[in-house]
């Protein structure tokens, strides 16, 4: 009995010590997710405890709030140097080449998406960092995957370079957890929508661009067909999910590949209708391109029961609420 009590006391002491010493490194902080995530993490833990990095120089957005470093996600030594210098405990690896861009540069995308992950996983394996967040995507699914309420565990035959790299990454995350006890956590993001950053080369980025074009030109030419339904999520919900899974006790994380995450599902026609309620002269037309085939290979809706059960996930923002937020802030 005494041994059990001592063990519990030791675990609590270790956890308290970790919280006090927590230092966070964000790799790829200037992107769509990274910009908002950096801000929220700094509000939570303090500006000086969250180090933002990107391969590009900061435009003043993140560097004015706290530490910012130019960092190449492919350079293991450079990452290791930052980890040691700032005494990093947690790494959020957000650097990646997204779906549509990756199809144009397949080998470059594969090398970036995979080697950057190995760099961080190996730092965790060698106990130089304690915890890793790595985002996966609905791109891991393919044409043979069930499209409605896609299950957590199902057929995964991705047909894009981005999807292939994310599926491989999931397998490596699970392997490093099982083999080396690496505390790696991941969620499969749907399409993410934010007013703070411009579209970044993803197939779902039409749902960001459409708001910009609606306000600027009152019209939009969509590269997907009007009935192409895809899983989407407002950025605030995605950030909240990321913070929640990373703050959950380790024993609650049952899935070490990547968790399904559901928000809202809609198609270009439906988002156009929501915009038209606020911009009455808005018009949309359709000119599908190569991205249509990518979208057709992805699910229409996601079953995220595991995330709800394991660490309390719940989406908050509806399509109508998101449209109001986007238009108000972009104006």
Number of C-alpha atoms within 10 A of each C-alpha: 6 7 8 9 10 11 12 12 12 12 12 12 12 12 13 12 11 13 12 10 13 16 21 26 28 25 27 24 28 25 19 20 23 24 18 20 24 26 19 18 18 18 11 12 15 14 19 14 20 28 26 30 28 21 16 13 13 17 9 9 12 21 15 11 16 17 16 22 19 15 19 19 25 20 12 17 12 13 21 16 11 16 21 12 9 16 17 22 21 23 25 26 22 24 26 23 23 19 24 20 16 21 18 11 12 15 12 12 21 19 15 17 27 17 17 22 22 17 18 26 26 16 20 24 17 11 14 17 25 18 22 24 23 24 21 26 23 28 30 27 25 23 18 15 18 18 19 11 13 21 17 18 9 11 15 17 17 23 18 21 25 26 25 20 22 27 23 15 23 24 14 18 26 21 15 20 19 12 10 15 13 24 23 27 27 25 24 23 23 27 25 22 28 24 20 15 15 14 21 17 14 17 22 23 18 20 21 19 19 22 25 21 15 20 16 12 12 18 19 21 15 19 17 25 18 18 11 17 21 22 22 27 24 25 21 20 19 25 17 17 21 22 16 14 22 21 10 13 11 13 7 13 19 14 17 21 23 26 28 24 28 27 24 19 20 17 18 22 18 17 18 23 16 16 25 17 13 13 16 10 12 18 16 18 16 14 11 14 12 12 16 15 15 22 21 17 21 27 25 22 24 25 18 20 17 18 24 16 11 16 18 14 20 17 17 13 17 13 19 14 12 19 21 14 15 19 17 11 10 13 10
